[in-house]
Amino acid sequence: MRMLNRMNTGKIIYCLLVLFIAAGLKYTYSQSTSEDLQWILGPTASLVEALTGEQFMKEQNIGYVSVHQRIAIIPGCSGINFMIAAFCMLTISLVCSTNRKQYLTLYLMAGFAAAYGMTVCTNSLRIILSIYLYRADIYFSMMTPANIHRLAGIAIYFVCLCFLYFCVQKISSGRHFDTGKRENKRDNHKSIFVSCLVPLFWYLFIVLALPVMNQAHIKNPSLFREHAMYVLIVSFFLFVMMFLLVICYRSAKPKQEPGRNL
């Protein structure tokens, strides 16, 4: 019992440390210029260049600019909020799932590295999609280039956050994110619902809850309400779609017979 209490205390300390690091990243990001964010803007611009062939030039105090496409990778496009959400989600999930104290520090470092790598890849994908969306003639009424850009960004960030969570769940357990145990249909759906809820919680917490704590809804209420509306509609729609897709996948997957190795 004493060892269990000590282990739980260690987990709580590490979870608080994760939140402290996340708060530090959020504050640092709010005060940063493009020069301060070279560690993430530079690799993102390089990856977009490699995948599209478009050249981005570094502009002092702006970021990276593509004159041909009229697109700029600036601090607001750095994806730091996504990285913070991914870091918190991964690290706290891993810390809470382990019973080995010696792995806690490793999970902290691995969570940050995975969040950073996923942010560069996800942000590059978002920028590449933006390039092609700006070329497309799909705009009408409320679907302006700015709104399409925003919707695409929300969708990509949320889907990639879910993908990252399920991948880590599979790797950490050695199985799919479901337990593989025989469960009744109701318990199985509940387990899937909780698994889908984790990335939704962290995404909404970083994108909406933290700005509310910083009084963003007071500084510019109309802009915040519009942004919150788009975030909630897109993220909840994708959450429901993901939940249904996982249920369909589980239902279609052949069941393993007892005592038989596949």
ZADO-1210 file (C-alpha; in nm, 4 decimals, padded with zeros to 6 digits):
<atoms>
<atom x="00.0000" y="00.0000" z="00.0000" code="MET" pos="1"/>
<atom x="00.2837" y="00.2364" z="00.0869" code="ARG" pos="2"/>
<atom x="00.4536" y="00.1619" z="-00.2465" code="MET" pos="3"/>
<atom x="00.1263" y="00.2236" z="-00.4294" code="LEU" pos="4"/>
<atom x="00.0791" y="00.5577" z="-00.2550" code="ASN" pos="5"/>
<atom x="00.4362" y="00.6549" z="-00.3401" code="ARG" pos="6"/>
<atom x="00.3769" y="00.5622" z="-00.7045" code="MET" pos="7"/>
<atom x="00.0556" y="00.7666" z="-00.7197" code="ASN" pos="8"/>
<atom x="00.2336" y="01.0630" z="-00.5605" code="THR" pos="9"/>
<atom x="00.5059" y="01.0378" z="-00.8251" code="GLY" pos="10"/>
<atom x="00.2453" y="01.0358" z="-01.1021" code="LYS" pos="11"/>
<atom x="00.0724" y="01.3425" z="-00.9596" code="ILE" pos="12"/>
<atom x="00.4050" y="01.5278" z="-00.9396" code="ILE" pos="13"/>
<atom x="00.4892" y="01.4415" z="-01.3005" code="TYR" pos="14"/>
<atom x="00.1411" y="01.5417" z="-01.4221" code="CYS" pos="15"/>
<atom x="00.1772" y="01.8765" z="-01.2452" code="LEU" pos="16"/>
<atom x="00.5216" y="01.9140" z="-01.4027" code="LEU" pos="17"/>
<atom x="00.3704" y="01.8500" z="-01.7473" code="VAL" pos="18"/>
<atom x="00.1066" y="02.1182" z="-01.6890" code="LEU" pos="19"/>
<atom x="00.3739" y="02.3577" z="-01.5629" code="PHE" pos="20"/>
<atom x="00.5839" y="02.3017" z="-01.8777" code="ILE" pos="21"/>
<atom x="00.2723" y="02.3474" z="-02.0942" code="ALA" pos="22"/>
<atom x="00.1870" y="02.6742" z="-01.9189" code="ALA" pos="23"/>
<atom x="00.5459" y="02.7910" z="-01.9694" code="GLY" pos="24"/>
<atom x="00.5299" y="02.7073" z="-02.3399" code="LEU" pos="25"/>
<atom x="00.1985" y="02.8894" z="-02.3757" code="LYS" pos="26"/>
<atom x="00.3295" y="03.2009" z="-02.2015" code="TYR" pos="27"/>
<atom x="00.6578" y="03.1971" z="-02.3960" code="THR" pos="28"/>
<atom x="00.4664" y="03.1582" z="-02.7222" code="TYR" pos="29"/>
<atom x="00.2453" y="03.4576" z="-02.6421" code="SER" pos="30"/>
<atom x="00.5575" y="03.6734" z="-02.6014" code="GLN" pos="31"/>
<atom x="00.7598" y="03.5308" z="-02.8928" code="SER" pos="32"/>
<atom x="00.8539" y="03.6820" z="-03.2275" code="THR" pos="33"/>
<atom x="00.9282" y="03.4926" z="-03.5465" code="SER" pos="34"/>
<atom x="01.2973" y="03.4968" z="-03.4537" code="GLU" pos="35"/>
<atom x="01.2217" y="03.3270" z="-03.1218" code="ASP" pos="36"/>
<atom x="01.0239" y="03.0530" z="-03.2981" code="LEU" pos="37"/>
<atom x="01.2885" y="02.9523" z="-03.5518" code="GLN" pos="38"/>
<atom x="01.3114" y="02.6114" z="-03.3829" code="TRP" pos="39"/>
<atom x="00.9656" y="02.5244" z="-03.5189" code="ILE" pos="40"/>
<atom x="00.9077" y="02.7654" z="-03.8101" code="LEU" pos="41"/>
<atom x="01.2347" y="02.6675" z="-03.9804" code="GLY" pos="42"/>
<atom x="01.1737" y="02.2878" z="-03.9915" code="PRO" pos="43"/>
<atom x="00.8122" y="02.3461" z="-04.0962" code="THR" pos="44"/>
<atom x="00.9151" y="02.5692" z="-04.3882" code="ALA" pos="45"/>
<atom x="01.1839" y="02.3183" z="-04.4915" code="SER" pos="46"/>
<atom x="00.9368" y="02.0290" z="-04.4922" code="LEU" pos="47"/>
<atom x="00.6805" y="02.2258" z="-04.6955" code="VAL" pos="48"/>
<atom x="00.9554" y="02.3164" z="-04.9430" code="GLU" pos="49"/>
<atom x="01.0620" y="01.9526" z="-04.9746" code="ALA" pos="50"/>
<atom x="00.7066" y="01.8289" z="-05.0344" code="LEU" pos="51"/>
<atom x="00.5810" y="02.1029" z="-05.2676" code="THR" pos="52"/>
<atom x="00.8918" y="02.2436" z="-05.4331" code="GLY" pos="53"/>
<atom x="00.7825" y="02.5941" z="-05.3327" code="GLU" pos="54"/>
<atom x="01.0610" y="02.8203" z="-05.2089" code="GLN" pos="55"/>
<atom x="01.0207" y="03.0031" z="-04.8791" code="PHE" pos="56"/>
<atom x="01.2478" y="03.2949" z="-04.7996" code="MET" pos="57"/>
<atom x="01.3219" y="03.3938" z="-04.4419" code="LYS" pos="58"/>
<atom x="01.2058" y="03.7479" z="-04.3668" code="GLU" pos="59"/>
<atom x="01.3288" y="03.9250" z="-04.0550" code="GLN" pos="60"/>
<atom x="01.0566" y="03.9615" z="-03.7882" code="ASN" pos="61"/>
<atom x="00.7951" y="03.8045" z="-04.0174" code="ILE" pos="62"/>
<atom x="00.8789" y="03.4384" z="-04.0703" code="GLY" pos="63"/>
<atom x="00.9053" y="03.2476" z="-04.3980" code="TYR" pos="64"/>
<atom x="00.7425" y="03.3899" z="-04.7096" code="VAL" pos="65"/>
<atom x="00.6603" y="03.2344" z="-05.0457" code="SER" pos="66"/>
<atom x="00.6346" y="03.5228" z="-05.2913" code="VAL" pos="67"/>
<atom x="00.5006" y="03.3015" z="-05.5704" code="HIS" pos="68"/>
<atom x="00.2141" y="03.1585" z="-05.3604" code="GLN" pos="69"/>
<atom x="00.1682" y="03.4713" z="-05.1464" code="ARG" pos="70"/>
<atom x="00.1788" y="03.2575" z="-04.8325" code="ILE" pos="71"/>
<atom x="00.3666" y="03.3361" z="-04.5124" code="ALA" pos="72"/>
<atom x="00.4571" y="03.0995" z="-04.2279" code="ILE" pos="73"/>
<atom x="00.4361" y="03.3353" z="-03.9318" code="ILE" pos="74"/>
<atom x="00.4255" y="03.2842" z="-03.5505" code="PRO" pos="75"/>
<atom x="00.0459" y="03.2518" z="-03.5617" code="GLY" pos="76"/>
<atom x="00.0905" y="02.9534" z="-03.7958" code="CYS" pos="77"/>
<atom x="00.3551" y="02.7798" z="-03.5842" code="SER" pos="78"/>
<atom x="00.1195" y="02.5175" z="-03.4380" code="GLY" pos="79"/>
<atom x="00.2405" y="02.5728" z="-03.0811" code="ILE" pos="80"/>
<atom x="-00.1116" y="02.5254" z="-02.9424" code="ASN" pos="81"/>
<atom x="-00.1307" y="02.1878" z="-03.1159" code="PHE" pos="82"/>
<atom x="00.2099" y="02.0932" z="-02.9758" code="MET" pos="83"/>
<atom x="00.1031" y="02.1848" z="-02.6221" code="ILE" pos="84"/>
<atom x="-00.2176" y="01.9795" z="-02.6561" code="ALA" pos="85"/>
<atom x="-00.0252" y="01.6820" z="-02.7970" code="ALA" pos="86"/>
<atom x="00.2434" y="01.7057" z="-02.5277" code="PHE" pos="87"/>
<atom x="-00.0094" y="01.7163" z="-02.2418" code="CYS" pos="88"/>
<atom x="-00.2260" y="01.4412" z="-02.3897" code="MET" pos="89"/>
<atom x="00.0600" y="01.2015" z="-02.4639" code="LEU" pos="90"/>
<atom x="00.2644" y="01.2519" z="-02.1504" code="THR" pos="91"/>
<atom x="-00.0202" y="01.2465" z="-01.8992" code="ILE" pos="92"/>
<atom x="-00.1777" y="00.9425" z="-02.0708" code="SER" pos="93"/>
<atom x="00.1525" y="00.7537" z="-02.0597" code="LEU" pos="94"/>
<atom x="00.2320" y="00.8561" z="-01.7026" code="VAL" pos="95"/>
<atom x="-00.1121" y="00.7505" z="-01.5786" code="CYS" pos="96"/>
<atom x="-00.0948" y="00.4141" z="-01.7578" code="SER" pos="97"/>
<atom x="00.2423" y="00.2967" z="-01.6229" code="THR" pos="98"/>
<atom x="00.3264" y="00.1264" z="-01.2952" code="ASN" pos="99"/>
<atom x="00.7015" y="00.1719" z="-01.3357" code="ARG" pos="100"/>
<atom x="00.8387" y="00.4807" z="-01.1713" code="LYS" pos="101"/>
<atom x="01.1664" y="00.4670" z="-01.3661" code="GLN" pos="102"/>
<atom x="00.9777" y="00.5282" z="-01.6917" code="TYR" pos="103"/>
<atom x="00.8208" y="00.8586" z="-01.5871" code="LEU" pos="104"/>
<atom x="01.1126" y="01.0791" z="-01.6937" code="THR" pos="105"/>
<atom x="01.1441" y="00.8828" z="-02.0186" code="LEU" pos="106"/>
<atom x="00.7757" y="00.9398" z="-02.0932" code="TYR" pos="107"/>
<atom x="00.8191" y="01.3116" z="-02.0284" code="LEU" pos="108"/>
<atom x="01.1018" y="01.3403" z="-02.2827" code="MET" pos="109"/>
<atom x="00.9386" y="01.1036" z="-02.5334" code="ALA" pos="110"/>
<atom x="00.6101" y="01.2937" z="-02.5089" code="GLY" pos="111"/>
<atom x="00.7787" y="01.6242" z="-02.5875" code="PHE" pos="112"/>
<atom x="00.9785" y="01.4771" z="-02.8782" code="ALA" pos="113"/>
<atom x="00.6704" y="01.3088" z="-03.0267" code="ALA" pos="114"/>
<atom x="00.4614" y="01.6248" z="-02.9859" code="ALA" pos="115"/>
<atom x="00.7292" y="01.8349" z="-03.1568" code="TYR" pos="116"/>
<atom x="00.7710" y="01.5945" z="-03.4494" code="GLY" pos="117"/>
<atom x="00.3965" y="01.5566" z="-03.4954" code="MET" pos="118"/>
<atom x="00.3504" y="01.9345" z="-03.4853" code="THR" pos="119"/>
<atom x="00.6009" y="01.9935" z="-03.7650" code="VAL" pos="120"/>
<atom x="00.4376" y="01.7232" z="-03.9801" code="CYS" pos="121"/>
<atom x="00.0792" y="01.8304" z="-03.9052" code="THR" pos="122"/>
<atom x="00.1491" y="02.1980" z="-03.9576" code="ASN" pos="123"/>
<atom x="00.3259" y="02.1251" z="-04.2856" code="SER" pos="124"/>
<atom x="00.0233" y="01.9248" z="-04.4005" code="LEU" pos="125"/>
<atom x="-00.2067" y="02.2134" z="-04.3051" code="ARG" pos="126"/>
<atom x="00.0047" y="02.4663" z="-04.4961" code="ILE" pos="127"/>
<atom x="00.0240" y="02.2438" z="-04.8047" code="ILE" pos="128"/>
<atom x="-00.3537" y="02.1985" z="-04.7985" code="LEU" pos="129"/>
<atom x="-00.3923" y="02.5764" z="-04.7651" code="SER" pos="130"/>
<atom x="-00.1814" y="02.6281" z="-05.0773" code="ILE" pos="131"/>
<atom x="-00.4121" y="02.4051" z="-05.2826" code="TYR" pos="132"/>
<atom x="-00.7297" y="02.5439" z="-05.1261" code="LEU" pos="133"/>
<atom x="-00.6333" y="02.8984" z="-05.2207" code="TYR" pos="134"/>
<atom x="-00.5958" y="02.7812" z="-05.5806" code="ARG" pos="135"/>
<atom x="-00.9371" y="02.6110" z="-05.5835" code="ALA" pos="136"/>
<atom x="-01.2502" y="02.7965" z="-05.6872" code="ASP" pos="137"/>
<atom x="-01.4708" y="02.6712" z="-05.4036" code="ILE" pos="138"/>
<atom x="-01.5633" y="02.9951" z="-05.2299" code="TYR" pos="139"/>
<atom x="-01.9158" y="03.1279" z="-05.1849" code="PHE" pos="140"/>
<atom x="-02.1122" y="03.3386" z="-04.9375" code="SER" pos="141"/>
<atom x="-01.9723" y="03.2663" z="-04.5869" code="MET" pos="142"/>
<atom x="-01.7168" y="03.0212" z="-04.7222" code="MET" pos="143"/>
<atom x="-01.4487" y="03.2826" z="-04.7761" code="THR" pos="144"/>
<atom x="-01.0803" y="03.1874" z="-04.8164" code="PRO" pos="145"/>
<atom x="-01.0231" y="03.2822" z="-04.4512" code="ALA" pos="146"/>
<atom x="-01.3089" y="03.0623" z="-04.3263" code="ASN" pos="147"/>
<atom x="-01.2068" y="02.7676" z="-04.5442" code="ILE" pos="148"/>
<atom x="-00.8527" y="02.8064" z="-04.4135" code="HIS" pos="149"/>
<atom x="-00.9800" y="02.8075" z="-04.0552" code="ARG" pos="150"/>
<atom x="-01.2063" y="02.5037" z="-04.1031" code="LEU" pos="151"/>
<atom x="-00.9278" y="02.3055" z="-04.2686" code="ALA" pos="152"/>
<atom x="-00.6887" y="02.3934" z="-03.9874" code="GLY" pos="153"/>
<atom x="-00.9317" y="02.2853" z="-03.7146" code="ILE" pos="154"/>
<atom x="-01.0076" y="01.9583" z="-03.8940" code="ALA" pos="155"/>
<atom x="-00.6433" y="01.8700" z="-03.9587" code="ILE" pos="156"/>
<atom x="-00.5292" y="01.9532" z="-03.6066" code="TYR" pos="157"/>
<atom x="-00.8091" y="01.7548" z="-03.4423" code="PHE" pos="158"/>
<atom x="-00.7807" y="01.4498" z="-03.6701" code="VAL" pos="159"/>
<atom x="-00.4021" y="01.4379" z="-03.6288" code="CYS" pos="160"/>
<atom x="-00.4349" y="01.4705" z="-03.2515" code="LEU" pos="161"/>
<atom x="-00.6737" y="01.1728" z="-03.2490" code="CYS" pos="162"/>
<atom x="-00.4439" y="00.9741" z="-03.4778" code="PHE" pos="163"/>
<atom x="-00.1471" y="01.0431" z="-03.2514" code="LEU" pos="164"/>
<atom x="-00.3395" y="00.9385" z="-02.9405" code="TYR" pos="165"/>
<atom x="-00.4554" y="00.6066" z="-03.0848" code="PHE" pos="166"/>
<atom x="-00.1087" y="00.5283" z="-03.2218" code="CYS" pos="167"/>
<atom x="00.0516" y="00.5854" z="-02.8827" code="VAL" pos="168"/>
<atom x="-00.2208" y="00.3829" z="-02.7115" code="GLN" pos="169"/>
<atom x="-00.1500" y="00.0932" z="-02.9450" code="LYS" pos="170"/>
<atom x="00.2274" y="00.1153" z="-02.9006" code="ILE" pos="171"/>
<atom x="00.2148" y="00.1508" z="-02.5220" code="SER" pos="172"/>
<atom x="-00.0226" y="-00.1430" z="-02.4772" code="SER" pos="173"/>
<atom x="00.1164" y="-00.3648" z="-02.7518" code="GLY" pos="174"/>
<atom x="-00.2373" y="-00.3977" z="-02.8837" code="ARG" pos="175"/>
<atom x="-00.5085" y="-00.1877" z="-03.0428" code="HIS" pos="176"/>
<atom x="-00.6539" y="00.0801" z="-02.8206" code="PHE" pos="177"/>
<atom x="-00.9286" y="-00.1603" z="-02.7178" code="ASP" pos="178"/>
<atom x="-00.8341" y="-00.4094" z="-02.4466" code="THR" pos="179"/>
<atom x="-00.8976" y="-00.7191" z="-02.6526" code="GLY" pos="180"/>
<atom x="-01.1062" y="-00.8629" z="-02.3689" code="LYS" pos="181"/>
<atom x="-01.4556" y="-00.9937" z="-02.4192" code="ARG" pos="182"/>
<atom x="-01.6866" y="-00.7114" z="-02.3305" code="GLU" pos="183"/>
<atom x="-02.0552" y="-00.6701" z="-02.3769" code="ASN" pos="184"/>
<atom x="-02.1665" y="-00.4256" z="-02.6428" code="LYS" pos="185"/>
<atom x="-02.2523" y="-00.1478" z="-02.3993" code="ARG" pos="186"/>
<atom x="-01.9167" y="-00.1629" z="-02.2162" code="ASP" pos="187"/>
<atom x="-01.7338" y="-00.1800" z="-02.5473" code="ASN" pos="188"/>
<atom x="-01.9053" y="00.1353" z="-02.6762" code="HIS" pos="189"/>
<atom x="-01.8348" y="00.3109" z="-02.3470" code="LYS" pos="190"/>
<atom x="-01.4649" y="00.2224" z="-02.3739" code="SER" pos="191"/>
<atom x="-01.4492" y="00.3550" z="-02.7304" code="ILE" pos="192"/>
<atom x="-01.6342" y="00.6723" z="-02.6278" code="PHE" pos="193"/>
<atom x="-01.3835" y="00.7430" z="-02.3492" code="VAL" pos="194"/>
<atom x="-01.0901" y="00.6783" z="-02.5844" code="SER" pos="195"/>
<atom x="-01.2311" y="00.9235" z="-02.8395" code="CYS" pos="196"/>
<atom x="-01.3058" y="01.1775" z="-02.5665" code="LEU" pos="197"/>
<atom x="-00.9416" y="01.2156" z="-02.4545" code="VAL" pos="198"/>
<atom x="-00.8100" y="01.4004" z="-02.7646" code="PRO" pos="199"/>
<atom x="-01.1310" y="01.6074" z="-02.7803" code="LEU" pos="200"/>
<atom x="-01.0810" y="01.7219" z="-02.4204" code="PHE" pos="201"/>
<atom x="-00.7196" y="01.8276" z="-02.4714" code="TRP" pos="202"/>
<atom x="-00.7927" y="02.0011" z="-02.8008" code="TYR" pos="203"/>
<atom x="-01.0786" y="02.2077" z="-02.6572" code="LEU" pos="204"/>
<atom x="-00.8866" y="02.2768" z="-02.3368" code="PHE" pos="205"/>
<atom x="-00.5887" y="02.4285" z="-02.5195" code="ILE" pos="206"/>
<atom x="-00.7819" y="02.6001" z="-02.8006" code="VAL" pos="207"/>
<atom x="-01.0758" y="02.7398" z="-02.6021" code="LEU" pos="208"/>
<atom x="-01.0368" y="02.6987" z="-02.2251" code="ALA" pos="209"/>
<atom x="-00.6905" y="02.8544" z="-02.1959" code="LEU" pos="210"/>
<atom x="-00.7845" y="03.1615" z="-02.4052" code="PRO" pos="211"/>
<atom x="-01.0882" y="03.2078" z="-02.1789" code="VAL" pos="212"/>
<atom x="-00.8555" y="03.1988" z="-01.8766" code="MET" pos="213"/>
<atom x="-00.6499" y="03.4687" z="-02.0494" code="ASN" pos="214"/>
<atom x="-00.9721" y="03.6711" z="-02.1003" code="GLN" pos="215"/>
<atom x="-00.9579" y="03.6496" z="-02.4799" code="ALA" pos="216"/>
<atom x="-01.3394" y="03.6442" z="-02.4825" code="HIS" pos="217"/>
<atom x="-01.3378" y="03.9852" z="-02.3135" code="ILE" pos="218"/>
<atom x="-01.0657" y="04.1483" z="-02.5237" code="LYS" pos="219"/>
<atom x="-01.2357" y="04.0644" z="-02.8548" code="ASN" pos="220"/>
<atom x="-01.5724" y="03.8976" z="-02.7839" code="PRO" pos="221"/>
<atom x="-01.7082" y="03.8835" z="-03.1403" code="SER" pos="222"/>
<atom x="-01.3901" y="03.7305" z="-03.2828" code="LEU" pos="223"/>
<atom x="-01.3677" y="03.4785" z="-02.9986" code="PHE" pos="224"/>
<atom x="-01.7341" y="03.3755" z="-03.0361" code="ARG" pos="225"/>
<atom x="-01.6883" y="03.3202" z="-03.4089" code="GLU" pos="226"/>
<atom x="-01.3721" y="03.1171" z="-03.3550" code="HIS" pos="227"/>
<atom x="-01.5313" y="02.9133" z="-03.0740" code="ALA" pos="228"/>
<atom x="-01.8341" y="02.8378" z="-03.2922" code="MET" pos="229"/>
<atom x="-01.6178" y="02.6983" z="-03.5727" code="TYR" pos="230"/>
<atom x="-01.4022" y="02.4981" z="-03.3301" code="VAL" pos="231"/>
<atom x="-01.6989" y="02.3417" z="-03.1500" code="LEU" pos="232"/>
<atom x="-01.8955" y="02.2570" z="-03.4656" code="ILE" pos="233"/>
<atom x="-01.6021" y="02.0993" z="-03.6503" code="VAL" pos="234"/>
<atom x="-01.4485" y="01.9181" z="-03.3528" code="SER" pos="235"/>
<atom x="-01.7783" y="01.7687" z="-03.2293" code="PHE" pos="236"/>
<atom x="-01.8744" y="01.6637" z="-03.5822" code="PHE" pos="237"/>
<atom x="-01.5394" y="01.4891" z="-03.6250" code="LEU" pos="238"/>
<atom x="-01.5679" y="01.3394" z="-03.2759" code="PHE" pos="239"/>
<atom x="-01.9018" y="01.1771" z="-03.3647" code="VAL" pos="240"/>
<atom x="-01.7684" y="01.0563" z="-03.7010" code="MET" pos="241"/>
<atom x="-01.4595" y="00.9097" z="-03.5365" code="MET" pos="242"/>
<atom x="-01.6695" y="00.7351" z="-03.2702" code="PHE" pos="243"/>
<atom x="-01.8941" y="00.5781" z="-03.5347" code="LEU" pos="244"/>
<atom x="-01.6000" y="00.4745" z="-03.7526" code="LEU" pos="245"/>
<atom x="-01.4255" y="00.3028" z="-03.4622" code="VAL" pos="246"/>
<atom x="-01.7449" y="00.1163" z="-03.3726" code="ILE" pos="247"/>
<atom x="-01.7821" y="00.0039" z="-03.7360" code="CYS" pos="248"/>
<atom x="-01.4184" y="-00.1055" z="-03.7426" code="TYR" pos="249"/>
<atom x="-01.4600" y="-00.3041" z="-03.4219" code="ARG" pos="250"/>
<atom x="-01.7785" y="-00.4657" z="-03.5509" code="SER" pos="251"/>
<atom x="-01.6217" y="-00.5624" z="-03.8842" code="ALA" pos="252"/>
<atom x="-01.2971" y="-00.6938" z="-03.7333" code="LYS" pos="253"/>
<atom x="-01.2909" y="-01.0768" z="-03.7108" code="PRO" pos="254"/>
<atom x="-01.3042" y="-01.2023" z="-03.3537" code="LYS" pos="255"/>
<atom x="-01.0130" y="-01.4112" z="-03.2328" code="GLN" pos="256"/>
<atom x="-01.1124" y="-01.7569" z="-03.1189" code="GLU" pos="257"/>
<atom x="-01.0177" y="-01.8510" z="-02.7618" code="PRO" pos="258"/>
<atom x="-00.6904" y="-02.0396" z="-02.7392" code="GLY" pos="259"/>
<atom x="-00.6004" y="-01.9745" z="-03.1006" code="ARG" pos="260"/>
<atom x="-00.2953" y="-01.7695" z="-03.1965" code="ASN" pos="261"/>
<atom x="-00.3346" y="-01.5605" z="-03.5071" code="LEU" pos="262"/>
</atoms>
